Amino acid sequence: MKMRPATPEERRRFYREEWTRREVPDFILRTLPLREFAFDVDGTGPNNRYNQFETVEQLENYLRDRAPFAAYASVAHYQRPADREGWMGAELAFDIDAKDLPLKTCGCQGAAVCERCLDEARRVAAEFGDALRDDLGLANVSFVYSGRGFHIRVNDASAMNLGGSERGQVVKYLTGGSLPGDVTMVGGYPRIFRSRAARAFDRLCERGFQDAEGLRKPLVAKLIAGRQAALGMIRQGRLKDLTGGMGEKSREQLLEIITRANAALTDGKVTIDIKRILRLPSSLHSGVSMKCLLIKDIDRFRLDDAVPRFVREGAR
């Protein structure tokens, strides 16, 4: 699926003929008057902020009349959204952007994304969702296709009032972005770390460790040659057994490369920002001509579900 920018006329057509309030998630509809809405008027970023809509009809009229380049809603709830005052809590949100994934297996550069790296981002989002539910006991976990990746939006009451520091700890937990004290423990963070570390190590081997500056070439060759054995050791938490010829300094360097790659699986700044705005599900991502939409089943998501009518008709 080739992605391209939407023209102003295509944006107008989308909002007048295709946009529907039925695709705005319930978790936004229920709290609509409590959220700040923002809009990108001309493709230069969210330059029209501090908007409030009391009803979905008001939002609908705005979108149909203005056909913005992009539409956003805050993850936060406010007593006075138009002033962004009276903070009442904020969704726990995560942004997994395909263009920013570390150690991608496709050849996309810059802002470009393809179905392959989007599917990698989908898999990461699904894994995060499993950990949020199974490990952290969160139930109201929603997935949104955002155009170049996926958002996870958690609306549990226990998550809504978390501060920035606590949210940052959740990011580290989900990504495997720091080395646990005891990596051999069966459950919890050590299990997640082993899984994320094995994924990163496997990708580093596939890329010939080109993203691992500083490791000596003979050591890199040894790591690649012993890839399967090393993966087994990582999955079992036997980090000190990694390649007999690896010294402590080289092992620490390898683990630092792995944890740094894991930490980049999501944009942590999005999660810790309790006043963040995210793309409005149901709106058009005009940069790639795709619909941002709520996903009912992340494991069965198909990119074809997000293709607007004007793109389909133009491809005939």
Secondary structure as UniProt FT lines:
FT   HELIX           8..13
FT   HELIX           14..18
FT   HELIX           21..23
FT   HELIX           26..29
FT   TURN            30..31
FT   HELIX           32..34
FT   STRAND          37..40
FT   STRAND          48..51
FT   HELIX           56..66
FT   STRAND          70..74
FT   STRAND          76..80
FT   HELIX           81..83
FT   STRAND          85..90
FT   STRAND          92..97
FT   HELIX           98..100
FT   TURN            102..103
FT   TURN            110..111
FT   HELIX           115..134
FT   TURN            135..136
FT   STRAND          141..145
FT   STRAND          149..154
FT   HELIX           157..160
FT   HELIX           164..175
FT   TURN            183..184
FT   HELIX           188..206
FT   TURN            207..211
FT   TURN            213..214
FT   HELIX           217..225
FT   HELIX           227..236
FT   HELIX           239..241
FT   TURN            244..245
FT   HELIX           248..263
FT   TURN            264..265
FT   HELIX           268..272
FT   TURN            274..275
FT   STRAND          277..279
FT   TURN            281..282
FT   STRAND          284..285
FT   TURN            286..289
FT   STRAND          290..291
FT   STRAND          293..295
FT   HELIX           298..300
FT   HELIX           303..306
FT   HELIX           309..314
//
